[in-house]
């Protein structure tokens, strides 16, 4: 299964999915699947949140509190769940604020190891 097919599967099966992106901590996407939405610019949102995630990762390393695994950002309009794939890449799932958060976390946790293998 290609990156795009994996991302599409996640977005379409989570409930409330708007898009999913595999990207590096530099904010450059490797691949993405985004549904049309007038409410949010998913590409812009994920690129800007990548900078925040990079700082969180750095802070976790400075504090020596273990390896960063997952971060969620909830706003009035959306929920973004970030799952680390490896030291260079992560996957982010963007959903509507009433999307199925638990299923989103499950799908990302399930797919991250497979994506890691493909990125080696």
Backbone as ProteinMPNN parsed JSONL, in Angstrom:
{"seq_chain_A": "XXXXXXXXXXXXXXXXXXXXXXXXXXXXXXXXXXXXXXXXXXXXXXXXXXXXXXXXXXXXXXXXXXXXXXXXXXXXXXXXXXXXXXXXXXXXXXXXXXXXXXXXXXXXXXXXXXXXXXXX", "coords_chain_A": {"N_chain_A": [[0.853, -1.177, 0.0], [0.609, 2.211, -0.844], [1.971, 5.365, 0.414], [0.049, 7.415, 0.095], [-2.336, 5.939, -0.206], [-2.463, 4.715, 2.298], [-2.746, 6.974, 3.953], [-5.178, 7.975, 2.973], [-6.884, 5.875, 3.67], [-6.803, 6.073, 6.475], [-7.905, 8.675, 6.912], [-10.474, 8.438, 5.765], [-11.625, 6.478, 7.315], [-11.73, 7.247, 9.951], [-13.727, 8.93, 10.912], [-14.915, 12.003, 10.709], [-12.567, 12.848, 9.604], [-10.286, 15.085, 8.064], [-7.849, 15.341, 6.819], [-4.581, 13.869, 6.282], [-1.105, 13.824, 6.853], [2.223, 12.978, 6.043], [5.177, 14.067, 7.299], [8.334, 15.829, 7.612], [10.276, 17.15, 10.357], [11.022, 19.595, 9.486], [8.879, 20.672, 8.306], [8.222, 20.048, 5.725], [6.168, 18.282, 3.579], [5.989, 14.749, 2.98], [4.115, 13.081, 1.845], [0.566, 13.33, 1.303], [-2.939, 13.248, 2.086], [-5.788, 14.911, 1.542], [-9.018, 15.965, 2.236], [-11.479, 17.958, 0.581], [-12.158, 21.039, 2.098], [-13.859, 23.778, 3.348], [-13.596, 24.95, 5.738], [-11.026, 24.702, 6.93], [-7.535, 25.115, 6.136], [-5.785, 22.541, 5.578], [-3.163, 21.845, 4.776], [-1.67, 24.188, 5.363], [-2.173, 24.381, 8.112], [-0.96, 21.992, 9.101], [1.716, 22.427, 8.382], [2.386, 24.691, 9.915], [1.916, 23.725, 12.501], [3.927, 21.842, 12.565], [6.249, 23.214, 13.236], [5.717, 23.784, 15.897], [5.615, 21.192, 16.937], [8.258, 20.421, 16.517], [9.561, 22.012, 18.407], [8.441, 20.982, 20.758], [9.459, 18.379, 20.643], [12.211, 18.94, 20.916], [12.218, 20.031, 23.489], [11.379, 17.809, 25.02], [13.603, 16.182, 24.628], [15.624, 17.731, 25.883], [14.714, 17.672, 28.504], [15.05, 15.026, 28.996], [13.04, 13.073, 29.146], [12.273, 10.786, 27.896], [11.397, 9.268, 24.709], [9.597, 11.169, 22.385], [6.28, 10.397, 21.536], [3.544, 10.949, 20.858], [1.332, 13.682, 20.192], [-1.391, 15.854, 20.75], [-3.469, 18.395, 19.475], [-6.118, 20.307, 20.267], [-8.71, 22.305, 19.069], [-11.354, 24.715, 18.726], [-12.388, 24.226, 16.181], [-11.013, 22.039, 15.152], [-9.153, 18.937, 15.539], [-5.903, 17.869, 15.892], [-3.792, 15.185, 15.578], [-0.645, 14.042, 16.273], [1.728, 11.655, 15.414], [4.751, 10.154, 16.054], [6.898, 8.813, 13.65], [9.571, 8.098, 13.08], [12.89, 9.259, 13.981], [13.073, 11.369, 12.217], [10.649, 11.819, 10.894], [7.051, 12.318, 11.047], [3.545, 11.573, 11.409], [0.55, 13.281, 10.825], [-2.794, 13.626, 11.714], [-5.67, 15.287, 10.85], [-8.734, 16.262, 12.083], [-12.262, 17.016, 12.284], [-13.536, 18.852, 15.081], [-15.333, 17.244, 16.389], [-14.62, 14.742, 15.64], [-13.652, 11.235, 15.683], [-11.676, 10.788, 18.128], [-10.353, 8.747, 19.644], [-10.325, 6.578, 17.826], [-8.812, 7.722, 15.849], [-6.298, 7.99, 17.122], [-5.759, 5.264, 17.494], [-5.609, 4.32, 14.789], [-3.387, 5.761, 13.829], [-1.351, 4.834, 15.55], [-1.352, 2.168, 14.816], [-0.528, 2.271, 12.114], [1.95, 3.624, 12.085], [4.379, 2.021, 12.602], [4.518, 0.515, 10.212], [4.746, 2.539, 8.287], [7.199, 3.527, 9.074], [8.901, 1.428, 8.314], [8.697, 1.645, 5.516], [9.917, 4.082, 5.126], [12.567, 3.655, 5.617]], "CA_chain_A": [[0.0, 0.0, 0.0], [1.406, 3.431, -0.937], [1.742, 6.359, 1.464], [-1.223, 8.106, -0.149], [-3.427, 5.001, 0.085], [-2.511, 4.564, 3.753], [-3.308, 8.209, 4.491], [-6.586, 8.014, 2.588], [-7.57, 4.886, 4.497], [-6.935, 6.642, 7.819], [-8.83, 9.815, 6.882], [-11.829, 8.021, 5.43], [-12.158, 5.53, 8.286], [-11.66, 7.738, 11.326], [-14.934, 9.669, 11.302], [-14.57, 13.414, 10.875], [-11.233, 13.1, 9.064], [-10.117, 16.128, 7.058], [-6.62, 15.1, 6.078], [-3.444, 13.269, 6.971], [0.134, 14.196, 6.183], [3.503, 12.495, 6.535], [6.11, 15.161, 7.067], [9.526, 15.936, 8.43], [10.231, 18.223, 11.348], [11.255, 20.852, 8.788], [7.592, 21.136, 7.798], [8.051, 19.668, 4.324], [5.406, 17.026, 3.51], [6.444, 13.639, 2.139], [2.897, 12.757, 1.107], [-0.629, 13.776, 2.02], [-4.276, 13.025, 1.552], [-6.61, 15.952, 2.144], [-10.352, 16.133, 1.673], [-11.865, 19.35, 0.379], [-12.783, 21.633, 3.275], [-13.897, 25.237, 3.36], [-13.365, 25.402, 7.107], [-9.613, 24.726, 7.301], [-6.482, 24.832, 5.173], [-5.077, 21.466, 6.267], [-1.736, 21.928, 4.465], [-1.101, 25.287, 6.139], [-2.273, 24.009, 9.517], [0.06, 20.997, 9.44], [3.045, 23.04, 8.259], [2.6, 25.56, 11.074], [1.998, 22.876, 13.686], [5.21, 21.127, 12.53], [7.2, 24.026, 13.999], [5.382, 23.577, 17.31], [6.024, 19.836, 17.281], [9.72, 20.417, 16.575], [9.929, 22.576, 19.712], [8.061, 20.003, 21.779], [10.447, 17.296, 20.559], [13.449, 19.458, 21.483], [12.01, 20.152, 24.933], [11.368, 16.451, 25.568], [14.995, 15.72, 24.63], [16.342, 18.483, 26.91], [14.254, 17.179, 29.805], [15.393, 13.605, 29.08], [11.842, 12.401, 29.649], [11.936, 9.683, 27.001], [11.189, 9.585, 23.295], [8.273, 11.681, 22.062], [5.473, 9.449, 20.764], [2.277, 11.466, 20.35], [0.868, 14.988, 20.666], [-2.688, 16.236, 20.188], [-3.852, 19.79, 19.615], [-7.563, 20.436, 20.086], [-9.235, 23.661, 18.999], [-12.805, 24.771, 18.526], [-12.751, 23.71, 14.865], [-10.302, 20.84, 14.708], [-8.246, 18.167, 16.381], [-4.752, 17.365, 15.152], [-3.05, 14.177, 16.329], [0.669, 13.813, 15.704], [2.342, 10.398, 15.862], [6.119, 10.053, 15.567], [7.201, 7.614, 12.856], [10.969, 7.852, 13.441], [13.502, 10.499, 14.462], [13.003, 12.406, 11.189], [9.319, 12.004, 10.326], [5.851, 12.054, 11.836], [2.278, 11.622, 10.684], [-0.455, 14.092, 11.514], [-4.179, 13.433, 11.298], [-6.513, 16.431, 11.184], [-10.153, 15.893, 12.09], [-13.162, 18.003, 12.851], [-13.459, 18.79, 16.547], [-16.173, 16.15, 16.881], [-14.147, 13.491, 15.045], [-13.431, 10.118, 16.607], [-10.317, 10.941, 18.633], [-9.8, 7.442, 20.018], [-10.053, 5.791, 16.629], [-7.69, 8.388, 15.186], [-5.082, 7.567, 17.825], [-5.559, 3.848, 17.187], [-5.18, 4.165, 13.404], [-2.017, 6.261, 13.702], [-0.47, 3.901, 16.259], [-1.293, 0.943, 14.014], [0.167, 2.477, 10.842], [3.285, 4.228, 12.245], [5.479, 1.077, 12.36], [4.548, 0.173, 8.781], [5.293, 3.697, 7.59], [8.619, 3.575, 9.428], [9.586, 0.461, 7.447], [8.738, 2.193, 4.156], [10.799, 5.252, 5.099], [13.963, 3.231, 5.847]], "C_chain_A": [[0.897, 1.238, 0.0], [1.118, 4.357, 0.246], [0.36, 6.986, 1.309], [-2.402, 7.197, 0.179], [-3.582, 4.79, 1.589], [-3.156, 5.785, 4.385], [-4.794, 8.322, 4.183], [-7.405, 7.056, 3.437], [-7.803, 5.432, 5.902], [-8.005, 7.722, 7.835], [-10.27, 9.361, 6.669], [-12.45, 7.079, 6.463], [-12.204, 6.044, 9.721], [-12.972, 8.369, 11.794], [-14.569, 11.11, 11.599], [-13.206, 13.766, 10.318], [-11.24, 14.162, 7.977], [-8.874, 15.906, 6.212], [-5.577, 14.443, 6.948], [-2.204, 13.556, 6.141], [1.302, 13.489, 6.859], [4.49, 13.608, 6.255], [7.313, 15.065, 7.983], [9.382, 17.104, 9.395], [10.558, 19.581, 10.742], [9.976, 21.419, 8.185], [7.331, 20.79, 6.348], [7.328, 18.321, 4.261], [6.057, 16.015, 2.573], [5.289, 13.197, 1.247], [1.704, 13.167, 1.952], [-1.881, 13.304, 1.311], [-5.183, 13.999, 2.285], [-7.953, 16.005, 1.441], [-10.637, 17.621, 1.526], [-12.586, 19.87, 1.618], [-12.722, 23.145, 3.172], [-13.5, 25.784, 4.727], [-11.882, 25.59, 7.418], [-8.712, 24.49, 6.103], [-5.561, 23.818, 5.848], [-3.576, 21.537, 5.998], [-1.051, 23.024, 5.279], [-1.088, 24.946, 7.621], [-1.168, 23.032, 9.904], [1.468, 21.57, 9.342], [3.361, 23.922, 9.469], [2.724, 24.746, 12.361], [3.312, 22.086, 13.722], [6.271, 21.886, 13.319], [6.971, 23.854, 15.501], [5.861, 22.191, 17.757], [7.548, 19.726, 17.386], [10.203, 20.958, 17.919], [9.575, 21.633, 20.861], [9.075, 18.866, 21.815], [11.761, 17.735, 21.204], [13.346, 19.548, 23.001], [12.032, 18.788, 25.617], [12.799, 15.91, 25.653], [15.812, 16.418, 25.714], [15.989, 17.972, 28.302], [14.589, 15.71, 30.047], [14.235, 12.791, 29.674], [11.391, 11.257, 28.758], [11.735, 10.18, 25.582], [9.756, 10.061, 23.089], [7.533, 10.675, 21.194], [4.263, 10.101, 20.108], [1.952, 12.809, 20.988], [-0.484, 15.244, 20.013], [-2.919, 17.713, 20.457], [-5.331, 19.888, 19.278], [-7.94, 21.904, 20.076], [-10.742, 23.582, 18.793], [-13.224, 24.106, 17.213], [-12.109, 22.386, 14.491], [-9.533, 20.166, 15.834], [-7.144, 17.657, 15.474], [-4.0, 16.402, 16.064], [-1.754, 13.903, 15.574], [1.234, 12.526, 16.279], [3.727, 10.315, 15.235], [6.295, 8.732, 14.829], [8.63, 7.165, 13.161], [11.585, 9.195, 13.822], [13.405, 11.65, 13.471], [11.594, 12.747, 10.733], [8.205, 11.705, 11.321], [4.646, 12.081, 10.91], [1.319, 12.463, 11.511], [-1.809, 13.826, 10.875], [-4.972, 14.638, 11.765], [-7.965, 16.013, 11.02], [-10.975, 17.098, 12.517], [-13.127, 17.839, 14.371], [-14.335, 17.687, 17.139], [-15.804, 14.809, 16.251], [-13.863, 12.449, 16.113], [-11.963, 10.073, 17.036], [-9.659, 9.597, 18.951], [-9.452, 6.593, 18.812], [-8.896, 6.395, 15.853], [-6.364, 7.982, 15.8], [-4.75, 6.118, 17.492], [-5.0, 3.66, 15.777], [-3.739, 4.643, 13.203], [-1.024, 5.32, 14.375], [-0.299, 2.612, 15.462], [-0.42, 1.122, 12.774], [1.596, 2.997, 10.982], [4.415, 3.229, 12.027], [5.625, 0.68, 10.88], [5.136, 1.324, 7.973], [6.784, 3.834, 7.856], [9.419, 2.624, 8.546], [9.737, 1.004, 6.04], [9.716, 3.356, 4.04], [12.266, 4.902, 5.323], [14.74, 3.205, 4.557]], "O_chain_A": [[1.853, 1.302, 0.773], [0.151, 4.161, 0.982], [-0.403, 7.076, 2.271], [-3.374, 7.649, 0.785], [-4.701, 4.696, 2.095], [-4.017, 5.653, 5.256], [-5.579, 8.722, 5.042], [-8.505, 7.396, 3.875], [-8.889, 5.269, 6.456], [-8.909, 7.694, 8.671], [-11.182, 9.855, 7.332], [-13.668, 6.901, 6.483], [-12.672, 5.337, 10.614], [-13.276, 8.329, 12.986], [-13.974, 11.4, 12.637], [-12.727, 14.879, 10.534], [-12.085, 14.147, 7.083], [-8.85, 16.243, 5.028], [-5.665, 14.451, 8.175], [-2.234, 13.536, 4.911], [1.368, 13.408, 8.085], [4.632, 14.049, 5.115], [7.319, 14.337, 8.975], [8.483, 17.934, 9.262], [10.395, 20.609, 11.4], [9.981, 22.513, 7.62], [6.312, 21.2, 5.792], [7.806, 17.332, 4.818], [6.599, 16.368, 1.526], [5.463, 12.97, 0.05], [1.817, 13.331, 3.167], [-1.881, 13.007, 0.116], [-5.331, 13.922, 3.505], [-8.025, 16.08, 0.214], [-10.093, 18.441, 2.266], [-13.506, 19.229, 2.127], [-11.66, 23.721, 2.936], [-13.114, 26.946, 4.85], [-11.517, 26.545, 8.103], [-9.067, 23.765, 5.174], [-4.662, 24.195, 6.6], [-2.786, 21.308, 6.914], [0.032, 22.807, 5.823], [-0.098, 25.196, 8.309], [-0.508, 23.221, 10.926], [2.328, 21.223, 10.151], [4.479, 23.897, 9.983], [3.555, 25.057, 13.214], [3.765, 21.701, 14.8], [7.1, 21.276, 13.994], [7.925, 23.786, 16.277], [6.444, 22.046, 18.831], [8.063, 19.015, 18.25], [11.145, 20.423, 18.503], [10.333, 21.507, 21.823], [9.5, 18.439, 22.888], [12.359, 16.971, 21.962], [14.281, 19.182, 23.714], [12.638, 18.634, 26.678], [13.164, 15.259, 26.632], [16.609, 15.773, 26.395], [16.854, 17.855, 29.17], [14.433, 15.206, 31.159], [14.417, 11.955, 30.559], [10.25, 10.806, 28.854], [11.886, 11.368, 25.297], [8.812, 9.429, 23.564], [8.09, 10.158, 20.226], [3.979, 9.844, 18.938], [2.25, 13.049, 22.158], [-0.693, 14.89, 18.853], [-2.603, 18.217, 21.534], [-5.749, 19.594, 18.158], [-7.543, 22.662, 20.961], [-11.315, 22.496, 18.699], [-14.29, 23.495, 17.138], [-12.604, 21.684, 13.61], [-9.302, 20.73, 16.904], [-7.41, 17.083, 14.418], [-3.619, 16.757, 17.18], [-1.769, 13.574, 14.387], [1.222, 12.327, 17.493], [3.861, 10.396, 14.014], [5.895, 7.674, 15.315], [8.87, 5.995, 13.462], [10.859, 10.178, 13.971], [13.633, 12.8, 13.846], [11.359, 13.848, 10.235], [8.378, 10.96, 12.285], [4.724, 12.551, 9.775], [1.282, 12.367, 12.738], [-1.944, 13.805, 9.652], [-4.951, 14.975, 12.949], [-8.374, 15.49, 9.983], [-10.443, 18.074, 13.045], [-12.727, 16.79, 14.875], [-14.104, 17.246, 18.265], [-16.577, 13.853, 16.318], [-13.839, 12.755, 17.305], [-11.129, 9.421, 16.407], [-8.518, 9.357, 18.555], [-8.398, 5.959, 18.779], [-8.09, 5.672, 15.266], [-5.414, 7.664, 15.084], [-3.593, 5.784, 17.237], [-4.03, 2.926, 15.586], [-2.963, 4.005, 12.491], [0.038, 5.042, 13.818], [0.788, 2.033, 15.441], [0.344, 0.224, 12.421], [2.391, 2.82, 10.059], [5.36, 3.561, 11.311], [6.739, 0.531, 10.378], [5.941, 1.099, 7.069], [7.545, 4.214, 6.967], [10.502, 2.977, 8.081], [10.793, 0.845, 5.427], [10.281, 3.588, 2.971], [13.125, 5.778, 5.225], [15.926, 2.873, 4.558]]}, "name": "protein", "num_of_chains": 1, "seq": "XXXXXXXXXXXXXXXXXXXXXXXXXXXXXXXXXXXXXXXXXXXXXXXXXXXXXXXXXXXXXXXXXXXXXXXXXXXXXXXXXXXXXXXXXXXXXXXXXXXXXXXXXXXXXXXXXXXXXXXX"}
